[in-house]
Amino acid sequence: MPSALDTPQGAAELAESLLPPLGNRWLHTQAVAARAREAAVAVSEVDRDLLVAAAWLHDIGYAPELRDTGFHPLDGARYIESLGAPARLVRLVAHHSGAVYEAEQRGLSAELAVYEREDSPVLDALIFADMTTGPAGQSFDFDTRIDEILVRYEPGTEVHNAISKARPYLQGAVERTHDRMAHQPR
């Protein structure tokens, strides 16, 4: 059975059904989806809707009713998988923004490994959209966004440690997306 979750509209509707009570998280999600639409020129035309859908759903695992492990990429991926979302969308949500680094910090590497990570322009563009958008939807450059996360999460916490280790990986994804965007005809 086909799923509407891999369309921007279907993903936006699901996100809007769960995230608005979370305030800034909802503002962030809307802005990440807008940023993903801007970055869509960096991916093949057939992947553009998937990218924007993944942006709408990347933080859905923060919804309190979906909380299982407390690790939002995994909780979100499991939830949309249970709704019949396409496997590729599930994997993008599971692995957005260097999730593998935080999974390691949380002792959830085996659980996350169930979802194979793709190294692709789509994952890069999803990381770009998330890592250039602040917690309340502000437009940030990469370094400002990373610094903001490192200030918001105290040293020694899982997120602080993971982002510190993931920084080169995340920066590479952002740079590759910038490069792909710059080399696209307008």
Buried (B, 14 or more C-beta within 10 A) or exposed (E): EEBBBBBBEBBBEBBEEBBEEBEEBBBBBBBBBBBBBEBBBBBEEEBBBBBBBBBBBBBBBBBEEBEEBEBBBBBBBBBBBEEEBBEBBBBBBBBBBBBBBBBBBBEBEEBBEEBEBEEBBBBBBBBBBBBBBBBEBBEBEBEEBBEBBBEEBEEEEBBBBBBBBBBEBBBEBBEBBBEBBEEEEE
